[in-house]
Amino acid sequence: MRSLRAVPVPSLLAVATVLSLAVATPAAADDGHDGFTIEDPRIVESSGLAASRAHPGVYWTHNDQDKGAYLYAVDAKTGKTVATVTMTGVGAPRDVEAISVGADGNLYVGDIGDNLGGTWSNVWIYRLPEPKKLADQSIRATQYVVKYADGARDAEALMVHPKTGRIYIADKKEDGGSLYEGPARMSASGANVFKRVGATDLWVTDGAFSPDGEQLSLRGYFGGVSYTWKGAGKMPAREGRLSVPIQRQGESVTYTPDGTTLMYGTEGGRSAVTPVEAKGKGGGSDSSGPGSGSASGGDGGGMDGGVKTGAVVFGAVLLAFLGLKRLSRRGSGTRGR
């Protein structure tokens, strides 16, 4: 990707847009869960998505690098923001990449990004109660310091198991990432060490547990994988490929509360959230079989036949753009608190 630094970003975007028109996307879910467009002009880097448990039809999101510790509640019927929550007690967030609703009904926010390739000594998770009333408000959050047993790393996916409440993080590595498990009880007074449970072989940008806790879905920019959950301390078993839609910069995924649909989000102004029916046991994947990826299939998507060629070309162009974006961020210096 470094060799493409001289290619103008607008040219890359233009080519990517044209190619995307030739690439088929999975059919939307037919169960009544419609997609929507995020209309709020403040939300230009939607990096995480979580379906509200307290307010049906509302989705929580956030920018990855905002001017404050903000969370936005978006009404799926209108695409409009119906509440802005300002987290207090967390200082200045650095690179917020994920959000999840826990078994306790709290919101868990992952300030876990590290665009400098894993150089931060620690990252953070914030926990706060999901507000009972949707209105602009400030809510005090509990801050957890997070370290990895095998050293610092970049990550964009944080998932809270809906039954046990245990927190998991999937890191983002171009040569194949890993899944990490947090301690059974998080401590607000000391470092919480996350331990590796196995390889994902994915460049993961987000993930989500099915509401019944039986499946874990991890997505990348151009595809994803569904896993059968095996319990704490165990690497889940690969089940099949996810039918991830082609998006500008696919950054997020969440299940609808009933588990029938996966909602896929992307960065960019007026970004679209796209529904795809969750197939397989408990919802969540295209089952393994003809047309699905192999166990080592990397960032495979749900595309078949002649569509694959267009998808590969489109993927190469978009990856080049993302590489330029990452390089520009690295060159802009570091931030911390």
Contacts in CASP RR format, 6 or more apart in sequence:
PFRMAT RR
TARGET T0000
AUTHOR 0000-0000-0000
METHOD contacts of the structure
MODEL  1
MRSLRAVPVPSLLAVATVLSLAVATPAAADDGHDGFTIEDPRIVESSGLA
ASRAHPGVYWTHNDQDKGAYLYAVDAKTGKTVATVTMTGVGAPRDVEAIS
VGADGNLYVGDIGDNLGGTWSNVWIYRLPEPKKLADQSIRATQYVVKYAD
GARDAEALMVHPKTGRIYIADKKEDGGSLYEGPARMSASGANVFKRVGAT
DLWVTDGAFSPDGEQLSLRGYFGGVSYTWKGAGKMPAREGRLSVPIQRQG
ESVTYTPDGTTLMYGTEGGRSAVTPVEAKGKGGGSDSSGPGSGSASGGDG
GGMDGGVKTGAVVFGAVLLAFLGLKRLSRRGSGTRGR
1 319 0 8 1.000
1 320 0 8 1.000
1 322 0 8 1.000
1 323 0 8 1.000
1 324 0 8 1.000
1 327 0 8 1.000
2 327 0 8 1.000
4 12 0 8 1.000
4 320 0 8 1.000
4 323 0 8 1.000
4 324 0 8 1.000
5 324 0 8 1.000
5 327 0 8 1.000
7 320 0 8 1.000
7 324 0 8 1.000
9 321 0 8 1.000
9 324 0 8 1.000
12 317 0 8 1.000
12 318 0 8 1.000
12 320 0 8 1.000
12 321 0 8 1.000
12 324 0 8 1.000
13 321 0 8 1.000
15 317 0 8 1.000
16 248 0 8 1.000
16 314 0 8 1.000
16 315 0 8 1.000
16 317 0 8 1.000
16 318 0 8 1.000
16 321 0 8 1.000
19 310 0 8 1.000
19 313 0 8 1.000
19 314 0 8 1.000
19 317 0 8 1.000
20 246 0 8 1.000
20 314 0 8 1.000
22 310 0 8 1.000
22 314 0 8 1.000
23 246 0 8 1.000
23 303 0 8 1.000
23 307 0 8 1.000
23 310 0 8 1.000
23 311 0 8 1.000
23 314 0 8 1.000
24 303 0 8 1.000
24 307 0 8 1.000
25 245 0 8 1.000
25 246 0 8 1.000
25 274 0 8 1.000
26 243 0 8 1.000
26 244 0 8 1.000
26 245 0 8 1.000
26 276 0 8 1.000
26 302 0 8 1.000
27 276 0 8 1.000
27 277 0 8 1.000
28 34 0 8 1.000
28 35 0 8 1.000
28 274 0 8 1.000
28 275 0 8 1.000
28 276 0 8 1.000
28 277 0 8 1.000
29 260 0 8 1.000
29 261 0 8 1.000
29 275 0 8 1.000
29 276 0 8 1.000
29 277 0 8 1.000
29 278 0 8 1.000
30 277 0 8 1.000
31 260 0 8 1.000
31 261 0 8 1.000
31 277 0 8 1.000
33 256 0 8 1.000
33 260 0 8 1.000
33 261 0 8 1.000
33 263 0 8 1.000
33 275 0 8 1.000
34 76 0 8 1.000
34 275 0 8 1.000
35 76 0 8 1.000
35 263 0 8 1.000
35 272 0 8 1.000
35 273 0 8 1.000
35 274 0 8 1.000
35 275 0 8 1.000
36 74 0 8 1.000
36 76 0 8 1.000
36 77 0 8 1.000
36 78 0 8 1.000
36 79 0 8 1.000
36 272 0 8 1.000
36 273 0 8 1.000
37 79 0 8 1.000
37 270 0 8 1.000
37 271 0 8 1.000
37 272 0 8 1.000
37 273 0 8 1.000
38 46 0 8 1.000
38 61 0 8 1.000
38 74 0 8 1.000
38 79 0 8 1.000
38 269 0 8 1.000
38 270 0 8 1.000
38 271 0 8 1.000
38 272 0 8 1.000
38 273 0 8 1.000
39 78 0 8 1.000
39 79 0 8 1.000
39 80 0 8 1.000
39 81 0 8 1.000
39 270 0 8 1.000
40 72 0 8 1.000
40 74 0 8 1.000
40 79 0 8 1.000
40 80 0 8 1.000
40 81 0 8 1.000
41 269 0 8 1.000
42 63 0 8 1.000
42 70 0 8 1.000
42 72 0 8 1.000
42 81 0 8 1.000
43 61 0 8 1.000
43 63 0 8 1.000
43 72 0 8 1.000
43 74 0 8 1.000
43 81 0 8 1.000
43 269 0 8 1.000
43 271 0 8 1.000
44 63 0 8 1.000
44 267 0 8 1.000
44 268 0 8 1.000
44 269 0 8 1.000
45 63 0 8 1.000
45 64 0 8 1.000
45 65 0 8 1.000
45 66 0 8 1.000
45 251 0 8 1.000
45 267 0 8 1.000
45 268 0 8 1.000
46 61 0 8 1.000
46 62 0 8 1.000
46 63 0 8 1.000
46 251 0 8 1.000
46 252 0 8 1.000
46 265 0 8 1.000
46 266 0 8 1.000
46 267 0 8 1.000
46 268 0 8 1.000
46 271 0 8 1.000
47 61 0 8 1.000
47 62 0 8 1.000
47 63 0 8 1.000
47 64 0 8 1.000
47 96 0 8 1.000
47 97 0 8 1.000
47 98 0 8 1.000
47 156 0 8 1.000
47 206 0 8 1.000
47 251 0 8 1.000
47 252 0 8 1.000
47 267 0 8 1.000
48 61 0 8 1.000
48 62 0 8 1.000
48 97 0 8 1.000
48 98 0 8 1.000
48 99 0 8 1.000
48 206 0 8 1.000
48 251 0 8 1.000
48 252 0 8 1.000
48 254 0 8 1.000
48 265 0 8 1.000
49 59 0 8 1.000
49 60 0 8 1.000
49 61 0 8 1.000
49 99 0 8 1.000
49 206 0 8 1.000
49 252 0 8 1.000
49 253 0 8 1.000
49 254 0 8 1.000
49 263 0 8 1.000
49 265 0 8 1.000
49 273 0 8 1.000
50 59 0 8 1.000
50 60 0 8 1.000
50 61 0 8 1.000
50 99 0 8 1.000
50 100 0 8 1.000
50 101 0 8 1.000
50 107 0 8 1.000
50 254 0 8 1.000
51 57 0 8 1.000
51 58 0 8 1.000
51 59 0 8 1.000
51 60 0 8 1.000
51 101 0 8 1.000
51 254 0 8 1.000
51 255 0 8 1.000
51 256 0 8 1.000
51 257 0 8 1.000
51 263 0 8 1.000
52 58 0 8 1.000
52 59 0 8 1.000
52 60 0 8 1.000
52 73 0 8 1.000
52 101 0 8 1.000
52 130 0 8 1.000
53 101 0 8 1.000
53 105 0 8 1.000
53 130 0 8 1.000
53 257 0 8 1.000
54 105 0 8 1.000
54 130 0 8 1.000
54 131 0 8 1.000
54 132 0 8 1.000
55 73 0 8 1.000
55 134 0 8 1.000
56 257 0 8 1.000
57 75 0 8 1.000
57 76 0 8 1.000
57 77 0 8 1.000
58 73 0 8 1.000
58 74 0 8 1.000
58 75 0 8 1.000
58 76 0 8 1.000
58 82 0 8 1.000
58 134 0 8 1.000
59 73 0 8 1.000
59 74 0 8 1.000
59 76 0 8 1.000
59 254 0 8 1.000
59 263 0 8 1.000
59 273 0 8 1.000
60 71 0 8 1.000
60 72 0 8 1.000
60 73 0 8 1.000
60 74 0 8 1.000
60 99 0 8 1.000
60 101 0 8 1.000
60 107 0 8 1.000
60 130 0 8 1.000
61 71 0 8 1.000
61 72 0 8 1.000
61 74 0 8 1.000
61 99 0 8 1.000
61 252 0 8 1.000
62 70 0 8 1.000
62 71 0 8 1.000
62 72 0 8 1.000
62 96 0 8 1.000
62 99 0 8 1.000
62 109 0 8 1.000
63 70 0 8 1.000
63 96 0 8 1.000
64 95 0 8 1.000
64 96 0 8 1.000
64 97 0 8 1.000
64 113 0 8 1.000
64 251 0 8 1.000
64 267 0 8 1.000
65 94 0 8 1.000
65 95 0 8 1.000
65 96 0 8 1.000
66 93 0 8 1.000
66 96 0 8 1.000
68 86 0 8 1.000
68 92 0 8 1.000
68 93 0 8 1.000
69 86 0 8 1.000
69 87 0 8 1.000
69 88 0 8 1.000
69 90 0 8 1.000
69 91 0 8 1.000
69 92 0 8 1.000
69 93 0 8 1.000
69 126 0 8 1.000
69 141 0 8 1.000
70 84 0 8 1.000
70 85 0 8 1.000
70 86 0 8 1.000
70 87 0 8 1.000
71 84 0 8 1.000
71 85 0 8 1.000
71 87 0 8 1.000
71 99 0 8 1.000
71 107 0 8 1.000
71 109 0 8 1.000
72 81 0 8 1.000
72 83 0 8 1.000
72 84 0 8 1.000
72 85 0 8 1.000
73 81 0 8 1.000
73 82 0 8 1.000
73 83 0 8 1.000
73 84 0 8 1.000
73 85 0 8 1.000
73 134 0 8 1.000
74 80 0 8 1.000
74 81 0 8 1.000
74 82 0 8 1.000
75 81 0 8 1.000
75 82 0 8 1.000
76 273 0 8 1.000
82 134 0 8 1.000
83 131 0 8 1.000
83 134 0 8 1.000
83 135 0 8 1.000
83 136 0 8 1.000
83 137 0 8 1.000
84 136 0 8 1.000
85 128 0 8 1.000
85 131 0 8 1.000
85 136 0 8 1.000
85 137 0 8 1.000
85 138 0 8 1.000
85 139 0 8 1.000
86 137 0 8 1.000
86 138 0 8 1.000
86 139 0 8 1.000
87 93 0 8 1.000
87 109 0 8 1.000
87 126 0 8 1.000
87 128 0 8 1.000
87 138 0 8 1.000
87 139 0 8 1.000
87 140 0 8 1.000
87 141 0 8 1.000
88 138 0 8 1.000
88 139 0 8 1.000
88 140 0 8 1.000
88 141 0 8 1.000
89 140 0 8 1.000
89 141 0 8 1.000
89 143 0 8 1.000
90 111 0 8 1.000
90 124 0 8 1.000
90 126 0 8 1.000
90 141 0 8 1.000
90 143 0 8 1.000
91 337 0 8 1.000
92 335 0 8 1.000
92 336 0 8 1.000
92 337 0 8 1.000
93 111 0 8 1.000
93 124 0 8 1.000
93 126 0 8 1.000
94 111 0 8 1.000
94 113 0 8 1.000
94 120 0 8 1.000
94 123 0 8 1.000
94 124 0 8 1.000
94 335 0 8 1.000
94 336 0 8 1.000
94 337 0 8 1.000
95 111 0 8 1.000
95 112 0 8 1.000
95 113 0 8 1.000
95 114 0 8 1.000
95 115 0 8 1.000
96 109 0 8 1.000
96 110 0 8 1.000
96 111 0 8 1.000
96 113 0 8 1.000
97 110 0 8 1.000
97 111 0 8 1.000
97 112 0 8 1.000
97 113 0 8 1.000
97 155 0 8 1.000
97 156 0 8 1.000
97 157 0 8 1.000
97 158 0 8 1.000
97 206 0 8 1.000
97 251 0 8 1.000
98 109 0 8 1.000
98 110 0 8 1.000
98 112 0 8 1.000
98 156 0 8 1.000
98 157 0 8 1.000
98 158 0 8 1.000
98 159 0 8 1.000
98 206 0 8 1.000
98 207 0 8 1.000
98 252 0 8 1.000
99 107 0 8 1.000
99 108 0 8 1.000
99 109 0 8 1.000
99 110 0 8 1.000
99 158 0 8 1.000
100 107 0 8 1.000
100 108 0 8 1.000
100 158 0 8 1.000
100 159 0 8 1.000
100 160 0 8 1.000
100 208 0 8 1.000
101 107 0 8 1.000
101 108 0 8 1.000
101 130 0 8 1.000
101 160 0 8 1.000
102 108 0 8 1.000
102 160 0 8 1.000
102 161 0 8 1.000
102 162 0 8 1.000
102 165 0 8 1.000
103 160 0 8 1.000
103 161 0 8 1.000
103 162 0 8 1.000
103 163 0 8 1.000
103 164 0 8 1.000
103 165 0 8 1.000
104 165 0 8 1.000
105 129 0 8 1.000
105 130 0 8 1.000
106 127 0 8 1.000
106 128 0 8 1.000
106 129 0 8 1.000
106 130 0 8 1.000
107 127 0 8 1.000
107 128 0 8 1.000
107 129 0 8 1.000
107 130 0 8 1.000
108 125 0 8 1.000
108 126 0 8 1.000
108 127 0 8 1.000
108 158 0 8 1.000
108 160 0 8 1.000
108 167 0 8 1.000
109 125 0 8 1.000
109 126 0 8 1.000
109 127 0 8 1.000
109 128 0 8 1.000
109 141 0 8 1.000
109 158 0 8 1.000
110 123 0 8 1.000
110 124 0 8 1.000
110 125 0 8 1.000
110 126 0 8 1.000
110 158 0 8 1.000
111 123 0 8 1.000
111 124 0 8 1.000
111 125 0 8 1.000
111 126 0 8 1.000
112 123 0 8 1.000
112 124 0 8 1.000
112 125 0 8 1.000
112 146 0 8 1.000
112 155 0 8 1.000
112 156 0 8 1.000
112 158 0 8 1.000
112 169 0 8 1.000
113 123 0 8 1.000
113 154 0 8 1.000
113 155 0 8 1.000
113 156 0 8 1.000
114 120 0 8 1.000
114 123 0 8 1.000
114 152 0 8 1.000
114 153 0 8 1.000
114 154 0 8 1.000
114 155 0 8 1.000
115 154 0 8 1.000
115 326 0 8 1.000
115 329 0 8 1.000
115 330 0 8 1.000
116 154 0 8 1.000
116 330 0 8 1.000
116 334 0 8 1.000
117 152 0 8 1.000
117 153 0 8 1.000
117 154 0 8 1.000
118 151 0 8 1.000
118 152 0 8 1.000
118 153 0 8 1.000
118 154 0 8 1.000
119 152 0 8 1.000
119 334 0 8 1.000
120 152 0 8 1.000
121 147 0 8 1.000
121 152 0 8 1.000
122 145 0 8 1.000
122 146 0 8 1.000
122 147 0 8 1.000
122 152 0 8 1.000
122 191 0 8 1.000
123 146 0 8 1.000
123 155 0 8 1.000
124 143 0 8 1.000
124 144 0 8 1.000
124 145 0 8 1.000
124 146 0 8 1.000
125 143 0 8 1.000
125 144 0 8 1.000
125 146 0 8 1.000
125 158 0 8 1.000
125 167 0 8 1.000
125 186 0 8 1.000
125 192 0 8 1.000
126 141 0 8 1.000
126 142 0 8 1.000
126 143 0 8 1.000
126 144 0 8 1.000
127 141 0 8 1.000
127 142 0 8 1.000
127 144 0 8 1.000
127 186 0 8 1.000
128 139 0 8 1.000
128 140 0 8 1.000
128 141 0 8 1.000
128 142 0 8 1.000
129 139 0 8 1.000
131 137 0 8 1.000
131 139 0 8 1.000
142 188 0 8 1.000
143 188 0 8 1.000
144 186 0 8 1.000
144 187 0 8 1.000
144 188 0 8 1.000
144 192 0 8 1.000
145 190 0 8 1.000
145 191 0 8 1.000
145 192 0 8 1.000
146 169 0 8 1.000
146 191 0 8 1.000
146 192 0 8 1.000
146 194 0 8 1.000
147 191 0 8 1.000
147 192 0 8 1.000
147 193 0 8 1.000
147 194 0 8 1.000
148 171 0 8 1.000
148 180 0 8 1.000
148 193 0 8 1.000
148 194 0 8 1.000
148 195 0 8 1.000
148 196 0 8 1.000
149 193 0 8 1.000
149 194 0 8 1.000
149 195 0 8 1.000
149 196 0 8 1.000
150 196 0 8 1.000
153 171 0 8 1.000
153 172 0 8 1.000
153 173 0 8 1.000
154 171 0 8 1.000
154 172 0 8 1.000
154 173 0 8 1.000
155 169 0 8 1.000
155 170 0 8 1.000
155 171 0 8 1.000
155 172 0 8 1.000
155 180 0 8 1.000
155 204 0 8 1.000
156 170 0 8 1.000
156 172 0 8 1.000
156 204 0 8 1.000
156 205 0 8 1.000
156 206 0 8 1.000
156 251 0 8 1.000
157 169 0 8 1.000
157 170 0 8 1.000
157 172 0 8 1.000
157 204 0 8 1.000
157 205 0 8 1.000
157 206 0 8 1.000
157 207 0 8 1.000
157 218 0 8 1.000
158 167 0 8 1.000
158 168 0 8 1.000
158 169 0 8 1.000
159 167 0 8 1.000
159 168 0 8 1.000
159 169 0 8 1.000
159 170 0 8 1.000
159 207 0 8 1.000
159 208 0 8 1.000
159 209 0 8 1.000
159 216 0 8 1.000
160 166 0 8 1.000
160 167 0 8 1.000
160 168 0 8 1.000
160 209 0 8 1.000
161 167 0 8 1.000
161 168 0 8 1.000
161 209 0 8 1.000
161 213 0 8 1.000
161 229 0 8 1.000
162 209 0 8 1.000
162 210 0 8 1.000
162 211 0 8 1.000
162 212 0 8 1.000
162 213 0 8 1.000
163 212 0 8 1.000
163 213 0 8 1.000
164 232 0 8 1.000
166 181 0 8 1.000
166 182 0 8 1.000
166 184 0 8 1.000
166 232 0 8 1.000
167 181 0 8 1.000
167 182 0 8 1.000
167 186 0 8 1.000
167 194 0 8 1.000
168 179 0 8 1.000
168 180 0 8 1.000
168 181 0 8 1.000
168 182 0 8 1.000
168 216 0 8 1.000
169 179 0 8 1.000
169 180 0 8 1.000
169 182 0 8 1.000
169 194 0 8 1.000
170 177 0 8 1.000
170 178 0 8 1.000
170 179 0 8 1.000
170 180 0 8 1.000
170 200 0 8 1.000
170 202 0 8 1.000
170 204 0 8 1.000
170 207 0 8 1.000
170 218 0 8 1.000
171 177 0 8 1.000
171 178 0 8 1.000
171 180 0 8 1.000
171 204 0 8 1.000
172 203 0 8 1.000
172 204 0 8 1.000
172 205 0 8 1.000
173 203 0 8 1.000
174 203 0 8 1.000
176 199 0 8 1.000
176 200 0 8 1.000
176 201 0 8 1.000
176 202 0 8 1.000
176 203 0 8 1.000
176 298 0 8 1.000
177 199 0 8 1.000
177 200 0 8 1.000
177 201 0 8 1.000
177 202 0 8 1.000
177 203 0 8 1.000
177 204 0 8 1.000
178 196 0 8 1.000
178 197 0 8 1.000
178 198 0 8 1.000
178 199 0 8 1.000
178 200 0 8 1.000
179 196 0 8 1.000
179 197 0 8 1.000
179 198 0 8 1.000
179 199 0 8 1.000
179 200 0 8 1.000
179 235 0 8 1.000
179 236 0 8 1.000
180 194 0 8 1.000
180 195 0 8 1.000
180 196 0 8 1.000
180 197 0 8 1.000
181 194 0 8 1.000
181 195 0 8 1.000
181 197 0 8 1.000
181 232 0 8 1.000
181 233 0 8 1.000
182 192 0 8 1.000
182 193 0 8 1.000
182 194 0 8 1.000
182 195 0 8 1.000
183 192 0 8 1.000
183 193 0 8 1.000
183 194 0 8 1.000
184 232 0 8 1.000
186 192 0 8 1.000
197 233 0 8 1.000
197 234 0 8 1.000
197 235 0 8 1.000
198 235 0 8 1.000
199 235 0 8 1.000
200 218 0 8 1.000
200 225 0 8 1.000
201 296 0 8 1.000
201 297 0 8 1.000
201 298 0 8 1.000
202 218 0 8 1.000
202 220 0 8 1.000
202 224 0 8 1.000
202 225 0 8 1.000
202 298 0 8 1.000
202 299 0 8 1.000
203 220 0 8 1.000
203 221 0 8 1.000
203 298 0 8 1.000
203 299 0 8 1.000
204 218 0 8 1.000
204 219 0 8 1.000
204 220 0 8 1.000
205 219 0 8 1.000
205 220 0 8 1.000
205 221 0 8 1.000
205 250 0 8 1.000
205 251 0 8 1.000
205 252 0 8 1.000
206 218 0 8 1.000
206 219 0 8 1.000
206 220 0 8 1.000
206 251 0 8 1.000
206 252 0 8 1.000
206 253 0 8 1.000
207 216 0 8 1.000
207 217 0 8 1.000
207 218 0 8 1.000
207 219 0 8 1.000
207 253 0 8 1.000
208 216 0 8 1.000
208 217 0 8 1.000
208 253 0 8 1.000
208 254 0 8 1.000
208 255 0 8 1.000
208 262 0 8 1.000
209 215 0 8 1.000
209 216 0 8 1.000
209 217 0 8 1.000
209 229 0 8 1.000
209 255 0 8 1.000
210 216 0 8 1.000
210 217 0 8 1.000
210 255 0 8 1.000
210 259 0 8 1.000
210 278 0 8 1.000
210 282 0 8 1.000
210 283 0 8 1.000
210 284 0 8 1.000
211 255 0 8 1.000
211 257 0 8 1.000
211 258 0 8 1.000
211 259 0 8 1.000
212 259 0 8 1.000
212 282 0 8 1.000
213 229 0 8 1.000
214 228 0 8 1.000
214 229 0 8 1.000
214 281 0 8 1.000
214 282 0 8 1.000
215 226 0 8 1.000
215 227 0 8 1.000
215 228 0 8 1.000
215 229 0 8 1.000
215 239 0 8 1.000
215 281 0 8 1.000
215 282 0 8 1.000
215 283 0 8 1.000
215 284 0 8 1.000
215 285 0 8 1.000
216 226 0 8 1.000
216 227 0 8 1.000
216 229 0 8 1.000
216 236 0 8 1.000
217 224 0 8 1.000
217 225 0 8 1.000
217 226 0 8 1.000
217 227 0 8 1.000
217 242 0 8 1.000
217 253 0 8 1.000
217 255 0 8 1.000
217 262 0 8 1.000
217 278 0 8 1.000
217 284 0 8 1.000
217 285 0 8 1.000
218 224 0 8 1.000
218 225 0 8 1.000
218 226 0 8 1.000
218 227 0 8 1.000
219 242 0 8 1.000
219 244 0 8 1.000
219 250 0 8 1.000
219 252 0 8 1.000
219 253 0 8 1.000
219 264 0 8 1.000
220 244 0 8 1.000
220 250 0 8 1.000
220 299 0 8 1.000
221 247 0 8 1.000
221 249 0 8 1.000
221 250 0 8 1.000
221 299 0 8 1.000
221 315 0 8 1.000
221 318 0 8 1.000
221 319 0 8 1.000
221 322 0 8 1.000
222 244 0 8 1.000
222 246 0 8 1.000
222 299 0 8 1.000
222 300 0 8 1.000
222 301 0 8 1.000
222 311 0 8 1.000
222 315 0 8 1.000
222 318 0 8 1.000
223 241 0 8 1.000
223 242 0 8 1.000
223 244 0 8 1.000
223 299 0 8 1.000
223 300 0 8 1.000
223 301 0 8 1.000
223 302 0 8 1.000
224 241 0 8 1.000
224 242 0 8 1.000
224 244 0 8 1.000
224 299 0 8 1.000
224 300 0 8 1.000
224 301 0 8 1.000
225 238 0 8 1.000
225 239 0 8 1.000
225 240 0 8 1.000
225 241 0 8 1.000
225 242 0 8 1.000
225 285 0 8 1.000
225 298 0 8 1.000
225 300 0 8 1.000
226 238 0 8 1.000
226 239 0 8 1.000
226 240 0 8 1.000
226 241 0 8 1.000
226 242 0 8 1.000
226 280 0 8 1.000
226 283 0 8 1.000
226 284 0 8 1.000
226 285 0 8 1.000
226 286 0 8 1.000
227 236 0 8 1.000
227 237 0 8 1.000
227 238 0 8 1.000
227 239 0 8 1.000
228 236 0 8 1.000
228 237 0 8 1.000
228 238 0 8 1.000
228 239 0 8 1.000
228 281 0 8 1.000
229 236 0 8 1.000
230 236 0 8 1.000
230 237 0 8 1.000
238 288 0 8 1.000
238 295 0 8 1.000
239 280 0 8 1.000
239 281 0 8 1.000
239 285 0 8 1.000
239 287 0 8 1.000
239 288 0 8 1.000
240 285 0 8 1.000
240 286 0 8 1.000
240 287 0 8 1.000
240 288 0 8 1.000
240 289 0 8 1.000
240 292 0 8 1.000
240 293 0 8 1.000
241 285 0 8 1.000
241 286 0 8 1.000
241 288 0 8 1.000
241 291 0 8 1.000
241 292 0 8 1.000
241 293 0 8 1.000
241 300 0 8 1.000
241 301 0 8 1.000
241 302 0 8 1.000
242 262 0 8 1.000
242 276 0 8 1.000
242 284 0 8 1.000
242 285 0 8 1.000
242 286 0 8 1.000
242 301 0 8 1.000
242 302 0 8 1.000
243 276 0 8 1.000
243 286 0 8 1.000
243 301 0 8 1.000
243 302 0 8 1.000
244 250 0 8 1.000
244 264 0 8 1.000
244 276 0 8 1.000
244 301 0 8 1.000
244 302 0 8 1.000
245 264 0 8 1.000
245 274 0 8 1.000
245 276 0 8 1.000
246 311 0 8 1.000
246 314 0 8 1.000
247 264 0 8 1.000
247 265 0 8 1.000
247 266 0 8 1.000
247 272 0 8 1.000
247 274 0 8 1.000
248 266 0 8 1.000
248 267 0 8 1.000
248 268 0 8 1.000
248 271 0 8 1.000
249 266 0 8 1.000
249 267 0 8 1.000
249 268 0 8 1.000
249 318 0 8 1.000
249 322 0 8 1.000
250 264 0 8 1.000
250 265 0 8 1.000
250 266 0 8 1.000
250 267 0 8 1.000
251 265 0 8 1.000
251 266 0 8 1.000
251 267 0 8 1.000
252 264 0 8 1.000
252 265 0 8 1.000
252 266 0 8 1.000
253 262 0 8 1.000
253 263 0 8 1.000
253 264 0 8 1.000
253 265 0 8 1.000
254 262 0 8 1.000
254 263 0 8 1.000
255 261 0 8 1.000
255 262 0 8 1.000
255 263 0 8 1.000
255 278 0 8 1.000
255 284 0 8 1.000
256 262 0 8 1.000
256 263 0 8 1.000
256 275 0 8 1.000
259 278 0 8 1.000
259 282 0 8 1.000
259 283 0 8 1.000
259 284 0 8 1.000
260 277 0 8 1.000
260 278 0 8 1.000
260 283 0 8 1.000
261 275 0 8 1.000
261 276 0 8 1.000
261 277 0 8 1.000
261 278 0 8 1.000
262 275 0 8 1.000
262 276 0 8 1.000
262 277 0 8 1.000
262 278 0 8 1.000
262 284 0 8 1.000
263 273 0 8 1.000
263 274 0 8 1.000
263 275 0 8 1.000
264 273 0 8 1.000
264 274 0 8 1.000
264 275 0 8 1.000
264 276 0 8 1.000
265 271 0 8 1.000
265 272 0 8 1.000
265 273 0 8 1.000
265 274 0 8 1.000
266 272 0 8 1.000
278 284 0 8 1.000
278 285 0 8 1.000
279 285 0 8 1.000
279 286 0 8 1.000
279 287 0 8 1.000
280 286 0 8 1.000
280 287 0 8 1.000
286 292 0 8 1.000
286 302 0 8 1.000
291 302 0 8 1.000
291 304 0 8 1.000
292 302 0 8 1.000
293 300 0 8 1.000
293 301 0 8 1.000
301 311 0 8 1.000
303 311 0 8 1.000
END
